[in-house]
Amino acid sequence: MALIPEEVSGIGGARVSGTSSDESVIFAYNIERIKNLGGREKRREVDKEYNWLFEEEKELKKHMKNRISHNKIRSFKTNDGEIIQSREAIEEEVVGFYKGLLGSSADTIPAIHLDIMKEENVLDRRQQLKLTEPVTVEEIHNALKGIEDLKAPGCDGFNIKFFKKSWGYVRKGISPGCMMKLNLQKAYDSIEWNFLEQVLNSLNIPERFIRWIMVCVRTVSYSILINGKPVEPFQARRGLRQGDPLAPYLFVLGMEYLTRIFKTLKYNPDFNFHHRCDKLDIIQLGFAYCLLLFYRGDALSIQMVYNNFMEISKTSRLKANATKSSIYFGGVP
């Protein structure tokens, strides 16, 4: 129960940012009153405030949905007088207009008269250096604080007032982080047999059992159908057969080597975990042919993860498909 006043205070702060001044005073008064209550009565009052906020949020969502529906462009008249109604055609027409307005420039323009400009005030050397000196954290802080509360909302609709009121809470969740999604290119077809055999040996699997497995893996040939007719079979030198009941297990064992290599990073003092993963010691997760790598968004950690993956790639012949892989940054300056 000790956490309830803090939780409700947080809600109160968010509520105040979106209401009139009279409503804000009333809500703030209710919050203070709840803090002074005890036990069961406090819980009951908290539930009432939560329910009130929930019902008001439902009304706000309904209002915004109606507003969006009302403001929707359902038809558009082009410069040629044609009426278009499909979403794609309307988007193309609007984007085309603004591209012509904002997305084009003149190929050549006459030069300005520099002699006339220099006849009056221009910057001296000291002023030039002042303009190009490094920006300080204090300047950034003052600039952000100087933005008017209801000005410059972001793409998410939140204006500066929201962040001023809730920054004490929001900033706790901001930390440089990076997530890399690697798609392994033709993973089953690329994995090296010698690599698999080494992994099985490293797990202390009996040599006789390993020989049985590798006989099943190595005695494989492929024939390709061209225009419905099979060509002459050829012997495979690497890869796992699709549909082979052993293949998923062997692939997972191969990935176990990758997991253990990445785990060694936690013993390196220069490596930094992702702030959401450090307590669990999680660096990577694997889903079939996809790897998710998590780490702090600093250059050294990124380089160490890259070096480890390249080492694994050379050993196993598994490579990342660049066109299907992505990297995501959060809180990185």
Kinemage of the C-alpha trace (Angstrom):
@kinemage 1
@onewidth
@group {chain A} dominant
@subgroup {mainchain}
@vectorlist {calphas} color= white
{ca met a 1} P 0.000 0.000 0.000
{ca ala a 2} L 2.979 2.320 0.463
{ca leu a 3} L 3.323 2.649 -3.313
{ca ile a 4} L -0.225 3.853 -3.888
{ca pro a 5} L 0.306 7.577 -3.151
{ca glu a 6} L 3.271 7.733 -5.562
{ca glu a 7} L 1.334 5.960 -8.311
{ca val a 8} L -1.661 8.218 -7.878
{ca ser a 9} L 0.569 11.282 -7.780
{ca gly a 10} L 2.012 10.252 -11.140
{ca ile a 11} L -1.482 9.935 -12.546
{ca gly a 12} L -2.353 13.298 -11.095
{ca gly a 13} L 0.602 14.890 -12.863
{ca ala a 14} L -0.480 13.446 -16.198
{ca arg a 15} L -4.063 14.490 -15.548
{ca val a 16} L -3.168 18.089 -14.719
{ca ser a 17} L -1.382 18.489 -18.056
{ca gly a 18} L -4.566 17.867 -20.011
{ca thr a 19} L -7.295 19.692 -18.020
{ca ser a 20} L -8.413 23.210 -17.298
{ca ser a 21} L -7.000 24.986 -14.249
{ca asp a 22} L -10.181 24.473 -12.151
{ca glu a 23} L -10.225 20.728 -12.823
{ca ser a 24} L -6.507 20.538 -12.048
{ca val a 25} L -6.988 22.171 -8.645
{ca ile a 26} L -9.852 19.794 -7.792
{ca phe a 27} L -7.885 16.748 -8.882
{ca ala a 28} L -4.774 17.847 -6.977
{ca tyr a 29} L -6.926 18.375 -3.873
{ca asn a 30} L -8.343 14.853 -4.217
{ca ile a 31} L -4.854 13.389 -4.491
{ca glu a 32} L -3.703 15.145 -1.318
{ca arg a 33} L -6.856 13.979 0.478
{ca ile a 34} L -6.214 10.372 -0.561
{ca lys a 35} L -2.653 10.541 0.764
{ca asn a 36} L -3.985 11.409 4.226
{ca leu a 37} L -6.416 8.482 4.304
{ca gly a 38} L -5.495 5.087 5.667
{ca gly a 39} L -5.762 1.420 4.745
{ca arg a 40} L -8.998 0.216 3.189
{ca glu a 41} L -10.479 3.694 2.789
{ca lys a 42} L -7.419 4.810 0.824
{ca arg a 43} L -7.720 1.809 -1.482
{ca arg a 44} L -11.393 2.603 -2.112
{ca glu a 45} L -10.640 6.232 -2.964
{ca val a 46} L -7.780 5.224 -5.243
{ca asp a 47} L -10.086 2.855 -7.107
{ca lys a 48} L -12.613 5.660 -7.568
{ca glu a 49} L -9.955 7.947 -9.044
{ca tyr a 50} L -8.718 5.188 -11.360
{ca asn a 51} L -12.264 4.475 -12.549
{ca trp a 52} L -12.890 8.167 -13.138
{ca leu a 53} L -9.730 8.472 -15.209
{ca phe a 54} L -10.586 5.313 -17.145
{ca glu a 55} L -14.098 6.547 -18.036
{ca glu a 56} L -12.793 9.955 -19.073
{ca glu a 57} L -10.114 8.338 -21.240
{ca lys a 58} L -12.821 6.293 -22.992
{ca glu a 59} L -14.756 9.487 -23.730
{ca leu a 60} L -11.604 11.156 -25.057
{ca lys a 61} L -10.871 8.215 -27.377
{ca lys a 62} L -14.444 8.313 -28.656
{ca his a 63} L -14.192 12.053 -29.287
{ca met a 64} L -10.874 11.696 -31.140
{ca lys a 65} L -12.248 8.845 -33.254
{ca asn a 66} L -15.238 10.975 -34.282
{ca arg a 67} L -12.960 13.918 -34.991
{ca ile a 68} L -10.653 11.859 -37.203
{ca ser a 69} L -13.638 10.419 -39.057
{ca his a 70} L -15.105 13.897 -39.584
{ca asn a 71} L -11.801 15.334 -40.853
{ca lys a 72} L -11.142 12.503 -43.295
{ca ile a 73} L -10.689 13.451 -46.977
{ca arg a 74} L -13.142 11.228 -48.848
{ca ser a 75} L -12.804 12.759 -52.311
{ca phe a 76} L -10.456 15.147 -54.078
{ca lys a 77} L -10.770 17.372 -57.128
{ca thr a 78} L -7.614 17.570 -59.229
{ca asn a 79} L -6.443 20.519 -61.322
{ca asp a 80} L -7.917 18.758 -64.364
{ca gly a 81} L -11.345 18.731 -62.742
{ca glu a 82} L -11.309 14.982 -62.116
{ca ile a 83} L -12.876 13.704 -58.890
{ca ile a 84} L -10.776 10.982 -57.260
{ca gln a 85} L -11.904 8.909 -54.277
{ca ser a 86} L -9.432 6.073 -53.720
{ca arg a 87} L -6.958 6.525 -50.874
{ca glu a 88} L -3.948 5.778 -53.086
{ca ala a 89} L -4.976 8.323 -55.737
{ca ile a 90} L -5.631 11.025 -53.120
{ca glu a 91} L -2.258 10.393 -51.461
{ca glu a 92} L -0.467 10.504 -54.822
{ca glu a 93} L -2.154 13.787 -55.777
{ca val a 94} L -1.429 15.503 -52.446
{ca val a 95} L 2.178 14.298 -52.296
{ca gly a 96} L 2.683 15.353 -55.926
{ca phe a 97} L 1.446 18.861 -55.130
{ca tyr a 98} L 3.792 19.314 -52.183
{ca lys a 99} L 6.707 17.793 -54.053
{ca gly a 100} L 6.204 20.442 -56.720
{ca leu a 101} L 5.935 23.118 -54.042
{ca leu a 102} L 8.702 22.045 -51.666
{ca gly a 103} L 10.647 19.290 -53.359
{ca ser a 104} L 12.044 21.174 -56.335
{ca ser a 105} L 14.480 24.046 -56.788
{ca ala a 106} L 15.766 26.187 -59.619
{ca asp a 107} L 18.721 24.765 -61.543
{ca thr a 108} L 20.456 28.141 -61.705
{ca ile a 109} L 19.869 31.532 -60.092
{ca pro a 110} L 21.746 34.844 -60.507
{ca ala a 111} L 24.473 35.524 -57.938
{ca ile a 112} L 23.726 38.055 -55.206
{ca his a 113} L 25.619 41.379 -54.993
{ca leu a 114} L 28.282 40.599 -52.391
{ca asp a 115} L 29.745 44.099 -52.542
{ca ile a 116} L 26.417 45.602 -51.487
{ca met a 117} L 26.019 43.133 -48.598
{ca lys a 118} L 29.517 43.870 -47.268
{ca glu a 119} L 28.982 47.644 -47.218
{ca glu a 120} L 27.108 47.348 -43.926
{ca asn a 121} L 27.312 45.156 -40.808
{ca val a 122} L 28.854 41.698 -41.173
{ca leu a 123} L 30.266 39.245 -38.610
{ca asp a 124} L 33.807 39.768 -37.363
{ca arg a 125} L 36.169 36.895 -36.506
{ca arg a 126} L 35.204 36.804 -32.822
{ca gln a 127} L 31.519 36.480 -33.682
{ca gln a 128} L 32.263 33.730 -36.197
{ca leu a 129} L 34.115 31.712 -33.542
{ca lys a 130} L 31.295 32.289 -31.073
{ca leu a 131} L 28.757 30.840 -33.495
{ca thr a 132} L 30.786 27.703 -34.156
{ca glu a 133} L 31.921 26.888 -30.607
{ca pro a 134} L 30.698 23.549 -29.148
{ca val a 135} L 27.146 23.497 -27.867
{ca thr a 136} L 26.996 22.962 -24.096
{ca val a 137} L 24.549 20.797 -22.174
{ca glu a 138} L 23.432 23.907 -20.297
{ca glu a 139} L 22.496 25.641 -23.564
{ca ile a 140} L 20.440 22.636 -24.664
{ca his a 141} L 18.732 22.524 -21.265
{ca asn a 142} L 17.916 26.242 -21.356
{ca ala a 143} L 16.616 25.998 -24.923
{ca leu a 144} L 14.274 23.145 -23.997
{ca lys a 145} L 13.053 24.947 -20.886
{ca gly a 146} L 12.461 28.065 -22.966
{ca ile a 147} L 9.968 26.377 -25.306
{ca glu a 148} L 6.424 27.508 -24.562
{ca asp a 149} L 4.309 24.782 -22.980
{ca leu a 150} L 1.798 24.358 -25.798
{ca lys a 151} L 4.209 24.836 -28.710
{ca ala a 152} L 5.957 22.358 -30.991
{ca pro a 153} L 4.233 19.015 -30.313
{ca gly a 154} L 6.056 15.991 -31.686
{ca cys a 155} L 4.733 13.403 -34.125
{ca asp a 156} L 3.235 11.553 -31.146
{ca gly a 157} L 1.164 14.619 -30.204
{ca phe a 158} L 2.940 15.308 -26.907
{ca asn a 159} L 3.969 18.925 -26.398
{ca ile a 160} L 6.737 20.248 -24.177
{ca lys a 161} L 4.369 20.662 -21.222
{ca phe a 162} L 3.963 16.901 -20.957
{ca phe a 163} L 7.714 16.350 -20.727
{ca lys a 164} L 8.232 19.224 -18.283
{ca lys a 165} L 5.612 17.790 -15.943
{ca ser a 166} L 6.610 14.138 -16.244
{ca trp a 167} L 10.349 14.331 -16.937
{ca gly a 168} L 11.229 13.219 -13.414
{ca tyr a 169} L 9.569 9.896 -14.199
{ca val a 170} L 10.277 9.623 -17.942
{ca arg a 171} L 14.023 10.218 -17.718
{ca lys a 172} L 14.474 7.138 -15.509
{ca gly a 173} L 13.539 4.939 -18.456
{ca ile a 174} L 15.921 6.606 -20.928
{ca ser a 175} L 19.265 4.932 -21.413
{ca pro a 176} L 21.362 4.401 -24.545
{ca gly a 177} L 20.306 1.074 -26.002
{ca cys a 178} L 20.691 -0.838 -29.222
{ca met a 179} L 18.926 -3.870 -30.677
{ca met a 180} L 20.122 -5.661 -33.786
{ca lys a 181} L 17.931 -8.088 -35.720
{ca leu a 182} L 20.049 -10.445 -37.805
{ca asn a 183} L 18.462 -12.703 -40.388
{ca leu a 184} L 20.737 -15.668 -41.079
{ca gln a 185} L 21.095 -16.186 -44.815
{ca lys a 186} L 20.049 -19.727 -45.848
{ca ala a 187} L 20.979 -20.953 -42.372
{ca tyr a 188} L 20.138 -24.644 -42.891
{ca asp a 189} L 21.931 -24.749 -46.246
{ca ser a 190} L 25.055 -22.899 -45.067
{ca ile a 191} L 26.075 -24.510 -41.793
{ca glu a 192} L 29.378 -26.410 -41.969
{ca trp a 193} L 29.484 -30.131 -41.116
{ca asn a 194} L 32.899 -29.875 -39.469
{ca phe a 195} L 31.548 -27.086 -37.281
{ca leu a 196} L 28.639 -29.286 -36.176
{ca glu a 197} L 30.973 -32.178 -35.410
{ca gln a 198} L 33.199 -29.926 -33.282
{ca val a 199} L 30.176 -28.646 -31.353
{ca leu a 200} L 28.976 -32.202 -30.651
{ca asn a 201} L 32.455 -33.151 -29.440
{ca ser a 202} L 32.619 -30.090 -27.186
{ca leu a 203} L 29.397 -31.227 -25.457
{ca asn a 204} L 31.036 -34.557 -24.504
{ca ile a 205} L 28.679 -36.572 -26.674
{ca pro a 206} L 30.163 -40.081 -27.164
{ca glu a 207} L 32.258 -40.392 -30.319
{ca arg a 208} L 30.328 -43.440 -31.482
{ca phe a 209} L 27.055 -41.535 -31.272
{ca ile a 210} L 28.621 -38.578 -33.116
{ca arg a 211} L 29.716 -40.908 -35.931
{ca trp a 212} L 26.148 -42.193 -36.279
{ca ile a 213} L 24.830 -38.643 -36.500
{ca met a 214} L 27.459 -37.455 -38.962
{ca val a 215} L 26.867 -40.466 -41.247
{ca cys a 216} L 23.242 -39.366 -41.490
{ca val a 217} L 24.309 -35.779 -42.137
{ca arg a 218} L 27.038 -36.482 -44.704
{ca thr a 219} L 25.369 -39.159 -46.835
{ca val a 220} L 23.168 -36.778 -48.768
{ca ser a 221} L 22.919 -35.783 -52.413
{ca tyr a 222} L 20.657 -33.341 -54.211
{ca ser a 223} L 18.946 -33.337 -57.584
{ca ile a 224} L 17.418 -30.181 -59.023
{ca leu a 225} L 14.204 -30.139 -61.048
{ca ile a 226} L 14.478 -28.043 -64.210
{ca asn a 227} L 11.294 -27.753 -66.250
{ca gly a 228} L 9.908 -30.684 -64.294
{ca lys a 229} L 12.846 -33.009 -65.017
{ca pro a 230} L 15.526 -33.911 -62.420
{ca val a 231} L 19.146 -33.326 -63.388
{ca glu a 232} L 22.063 -35.521 -62.358
{ca pro a 233} L 22.430 -35.671 -58.532
{ca phe a 234} L 25.439 -34.059 -56.881
{ca gln a 235} L 27.018 -34.689 -53.495
{ca ala a 236} L 26.474 -32.088 -50.747
{ca arg a 237} L 29.398 -30.761 -48.726
{ca arg a 238} L 27.571 -28.733 -46.086
{ca gly a 239} L 24.085 -27.843 -44.839
{ca leu a 240} L 21.196 -29.683 -43.214
{ca arg a 241} L 18.356 -31.285 -45.137
{ca gln a 242} L 14.967 -29.631 -44.904
{ca gly a 243} L 12.510 -32.133 -43.438
{ca asp a 244} L 15.216 -34.234 -41.793
{ca pro a 245} L 13.976 -34.978 -38.227
{ca leu a 246} L 17.547 -34.527 -36.958
{ca ala a 247} L 18.037 -31.138 -38.623
{ca pro a 248} L 16.234 -28.880 -36.081
{ca tyr a 249} L 18.108 -30.444 -33.160
{ca leu a 250} L 21.484 -30.134 -34.864
{ca phe a 251} L 20.786 -26.530 -35.832
{ca val a 252} L 19.866 -25.677 -32.228
{ca leu a 253} L 23.111 -27.259 -31.026
{ca gly a 254} L 24.993 -25.126 -33.535
{ca met a 255} L 23.217 -22.047 -32.177
{ca glu a 256} L 24.240 -23.092 -28.669
{ca tyr a 257} L 27.841 -22.354 -29.643
{ca leu a 258} L 26.767 -18.886 -30.760
{ca thr a 259} L 24.949 -18.317 -27.453
{ca arg a 260} L 27.949 -19.334 -25.376
{ca ile a 261} L 30.317 -17.158 -27.387
{ca phe a 262} L 28.101 -14.122 -26.779
{ca lys a 263} L 27.842 -14.986 -23.078
{ca thr a 264} L 31.594 -14.517 -22.723
{ca leu a 265} L 31.060 -10.788 -23.279
{ca lys a 266} L 29.656 -10.394 -19.773
{ca tyr a 267} L 33.133 -11.101 -18.368
{ca asn a 268} L 34.626 -8.259 -20.408
{ca pro a 269} L 34.601 -5.032 -18.345
{ca asp a 270} L 34.373 -2.944 -21.521
{ca phe a 271} L 31.080 -4.507 -22.616
{ca asn a 272} L 27.826 -2.860 -21.535
{ca phe a 273} L 24.511 -4.683 -21.409
{ca his a 274} L 21.275 -3.191 -22.659
{ca his a 275} L 19.757 -1.443 -19.630
{ca arg a 276} L 16.719 -3.763 -19.730
{ca cys a 277} L 18.810 -6.936 -19.990
{ca asp a 278} L 21.715 -6.527 -17.565
{ca lys a 279} L 20.024 -8.210 -14.580
{ca leu a 280} L 19.175 -11.249 -16.708
{ca asp a 281} L 22.543 -11.334 -18.515
{ca ile a 282} L 20.697 -11.484 -21.839
{ca ile a 283} L 22.647 -10.540 -24.959
{ca gln a 284} L 20.923 -12.562 -27.666
{ca leu a 285} L 17.683 -14.388 -28.392
{ca gly a 286} L 17.169 -16.760 -31.297
{ca phe a 287} L 13.993 -17.452 -33.246
{ca ala a 288} L 14.540 -19.947 -36.084
{ca tyr a 289} L 16.788 -18.081 -38.569
{ca cys a 290} L 16.506 -14.759 -36.744
{ca leu a 291} L 18.831 -13.461 -34.027
{ca leu a 292} L 18.039 -10.550 -31.725
{ca leu a 293} L 21.107 -8.956 -30.129
{ca phe a 294} L 20.781 -6.500 -27.224
{ca tyr a 295} L 23.482 -4.206 -25.857
{ca arg a 296} L 24.213 -0.659 -24.763
{ca gly a 297} L 24.373 1.822 -27.593
{ca asp a 298} L 28.069 2.676 -27.244
{ca ala a 299} L 30.608 2.174 -30.008
{ca leu a 300} L 32.790 -0.262 -28.044
{ca ser a 301} L 29.931 -2.643 -27.186
{ca ile a 302} L 28.709 -2.579 -30.782
{ca gln a 303} L 32.202 -3.393 -32.052
{ca met a 304} L 32.577 -6.283 -29.606
{ca val a 305} L 29.245 -7.823 -30.632
{ca tyr a 306} L 30.203 -7.449 -34.297
{ca asn a 307} L 33.599 -9.083 -33.735
{ca asn a 308} L 32.008 -12.038 -31.945
{ca phe a 309} L 29.474 -12.579 -34.698
{ca met a 310} L 32.175 -12.444 -37.377
{ca glu a 311} L 34.196 -15.049 -35.463
{ca ile a 312} L 31.134 -17.323 -35.347
{ca ser a 313} L 30.454 -16.670 -39.019
{ca lys a 314} L 33.948 -17.771 -40.039
{ca thr a 315} L 33.649 -20.989 -38.016
{ca ser a 316} L 30.123 -22.007 -38.995
{ca arg a 317} L 29.805 -20.245 -42.396
{ca leu a 318} L 26.557 -18.653 -41.178
{ca lys a 319} L 26.148 -15.134 -42.567
{ca ala a 320} L 23.725 -12.299 -41.975
{ca asn a 321} L 21.382 -11.312 -44.783
{ca ala a 322} L 21.945 -7.545 -44.905
{ca thr a 323} L 18.716 -6.811 -46.794
{ca lys a 324} L 16.600 -8.546 -44.122
{ca ser a 325} L 18.558 -7.382 -41.071
{ca ser a 326} L 17.976 -4.206 -39.078
{ca ile a 327} L 19.462 -2.194 -36.233
{ca tyr a 328} L 17.473 -0.035 -33.814
{ca phe a 329} L 18.810 2.677 -31.506
{ca gly a 330} L 17.121 4.280 -28.528
{ca gly a 331} L 18.389 7.109 -26.331
{ca val a 332} L 21.610 7.317 -28.360
{ca pro a 333} L 22.811 10.911 -28.947
